Amino acid sequence: MKKKEFSRSRVERRLIARAFFKRNGAFIAIALALCALGGLIAVMPFDRSEADPGAPAENSMDERLKDAQSSASPIPLPTRRPLPTLPPAGSEGLSPLPTVMPDMTPAPSKEPMPTSEAKLDSPVDGKLIKPYAMDCLIYSKTLNQWMTHSGVDIAAPIGAEVRAVAAGTVEWVTDDDLLGTCVLVDHGSGLKTLYCGLKKEPPVKDGDRLEPRALVGYVGDTAISECAEESHLHFEVIKDGLPTDPEGYVLIPKSE
């Protein structure tokens, strides 16, 4: 009995299963197909770079660096201009460096101021009656005013000989409206002497070469700007184009 009952129950189960599959077979087939498709997708390789353009590549860091280096255009480095090469010391165009400090001591003047023993003789025999005054004012009797004086006045009678204080060349002879007949002598090295108030028509002319103590002219009364003074020679010393004190070059006795 038990065996028949068991066989019966088995037959019943088969019939129930067959009826279930017959009724739901289509759904089961679809489910199985979906499961099979899911398993196939799971085992297929997935390229994330194609799915997501912004996703990082699967290759290693070294490979990505190589790809970036090969694809990027190289940045040109600035070219360094070569330094000029200097010729060796002592060659042409370059003097050797000094081995000692240069001497910074000022060079002595080519023409030092003469001492009292070395001063030149006065251009005329006489004594000083009016000094050089370019940094102060002195009174002029003739013009009745205080003014500068670019030379010295040496008292001497009309007709007294006037001589060159040193060797030189007559630069010019002229008649000045204020200082009368004048002779300018160039002694070289920027030193010149001027003799004014001479008699007209002195015995020298432009370009004459004069020896020391050569005759330049004679004391006259042609200097209108100083005619109220006693008879004298107006004498100037010019250094490098500027008047300077004649007493620094010429020994002139002073009146007592």
Secondary structure, DSSP 8 states (H G I E B T S, - for coil): -HHHHHHHHHHHHHHHHHHHHHHHHHHHHHHHHHHHHHHHHHHS---HHHH-TTS--SS-HHHHHHHHHHHS----------------TTSTT-----SS----S----SS----TTT-EE-SSSS-EEE--EEEEEEEETTTTEEEEESSEEEE--TT-EEE-SS-EEEEEEEEETTTEEEEEEEEETTEEEEEEEE-SS-S--TT-EE-TT-EEEEB-S--GGGTTS-SEEEEEEEETTEEE-GGGTEE--B--
